[in-house]
Amino acid sequence: MREGNHLLIVDDSVPGAFFRVPIPQPLSPHLPLNGPNVELVSWPEGKLAIDLEGMDRLADGRLALLSERLHALVERVG
């Protein structure tokens, strides 16, 4: 999902977190998830959604993760 000049990316290998990756300039089809500017964002509620498929912003602005295994959206509590 694009957020300004960054991409927010989920990865099944990191439960409870997602990556915030700067969009490379010039554009490239490859995005390293271990680069110096990559941020790992902790999402405690996401730990129950261990098979993350994607993420998006809801109409009210909240960020939600999609769990393939749970067949459900997971959002932050509070």
Order of alpha helices (4+ residues) and beta strands (2+ residues): beta-beta-beta-beta-beta-beta-beta
